């Protein structure tokens, strides 16, 4: 099963954007992510529509973060993707007539709802500035002051 890596990719891109005043082109971002510029534009559009980045066209243009990292949560970025399913589990029959399958669906559904709520609560509490601080901690001391 293929994993959805858009959230981690967008967080990665936003943190790089926060480190520079220069706009980043879709091509630059695609190169950084090993992706395609068209795919980059598609996922960046969600961030633009939510007011976290802007796009400048033409020579010298590109994507630029327009909010501070302490104003953006992981939940904000997740929602900019359209709030995709966090789990790949589903039901073979969402409205079964079999009592056993009804019980299985109810149990799985309840567990997924509980886990989803817990993850979204964590996403809401985590700001990009916190991840940015961890990045700085990982840097050698000689680069931290730059």
N, C-alpha and C positions, 0 to 999 in steps of 0.2 A: 504494500500500500504506500502510496506517495504522500509525503507530508506537505502541509501548507506552510511555507517558510516566509510568507509575505510579512507577517508581523515582525519577525526578527530582522528581516531585510530593511523594512522601513525604519525601525529603531536605529539600526546601523547607519543608514543614510542620514537621518536627522541629526545624529550625534556628530557625524563628519561635517554636516552643514553648519552646525553650531560652532565649529572650530574655525570657521573662515568667514570673511565678509564677502568673498567672491562667489558669484553664482556658479552652480554646477550644472553642466548640460546633461541632458538625458543620456547622451553617449558616454560621458564620463562616469555617470552613475552605473550605467549598464556594464561598463568595463570593470568597475570596482566589484560588482555583484556577479559577474560572469553571466549576464543576462542580455536582453535585447532592449534597445531604446524604446521601442513601441510598448513593450510590457512595462517599462519604467514609467513612461508617460501615463499609462492607464492607472497604475497604482498611486502615482503621485497626484493624480487628479482628485482622488478622494481626500487627500491631505489639503489640497488647495481649496476644495469646496467647503471644508470644515474650518478654513482660516488659519492653518498652521504654516503653510508655505505659499509662495507666489511664484509665478513663472513670468520671466521677461523674454520676449521674442527678439529675434535678430542677433546681429553680431554683438558679442559680449554679453548675451543674455543667458538665461538658464534658470534653474530652480534655486530659491533662497528661502531659508527658514525666517519667518516673520514674528514668531512668538519666542519668548524666553523658555529655556528648558525647564524652568521651575513652574511654568504655566501649562505644560503638556504632560498628561499622564499616559501610561501604557494603555489604559482604557480608551482614551481619546484616539490613539493611533489604531487600536483594534476596531473601534467604531468607524473610523474612516475607511476601513476595508469592507464595511457593510455587516459587521458583527458575524463573521462566518462561524459555522459550527466548530466547537472546540474538540468534539469527540467524533470519531468515525462510526460509532455504533449506531445501528438502526434496527428496524423491525422488518422481518420478512412479510408480515401482514399487520398493518397498524390497527385494523379493526377485526381481530379474529373472533370466530364463533367458539373456538376451543377454550374452555375454562383454564386449562393449564397455560396456554399461550397468553391469555389475558393477564394472568398472574405474573408471568415472566415479563411481559411488556410493562406492567405497572411497576414492578420492582426495578427494572432497568431504568425506566423513565424517571422514577423518583431519585435514584442514585445519580443519574446524569444531571438532573436539575440541581441537586445539592452540590455536586462537584463544580458545576458551572457557576453557581452563585459564589462559591468560595474563590474560584479563580478570578472572576470579575471583581470581587472585593479587593483581591490582591492587586489586580491591574489598576484599580482606581486609586489605591494608596501609593503606587509607585510612580514617581515623577522622573522625567528624563534627566533632570539635574542629579538625581541619585545615581543613575547609571553613569552619568558623566563624571561624578566624583569617584566612582569605582575605577573608571578608566584612568583617571589621574593618579590614583593609588598604585595602579599597575605599572605606571611609567617610571623609568629610572629617575632618581631625584634630580639629575642634571637637566632633564627635559621638563620637569614640573613647573618651573618658574617661567618658562617661555609661553 
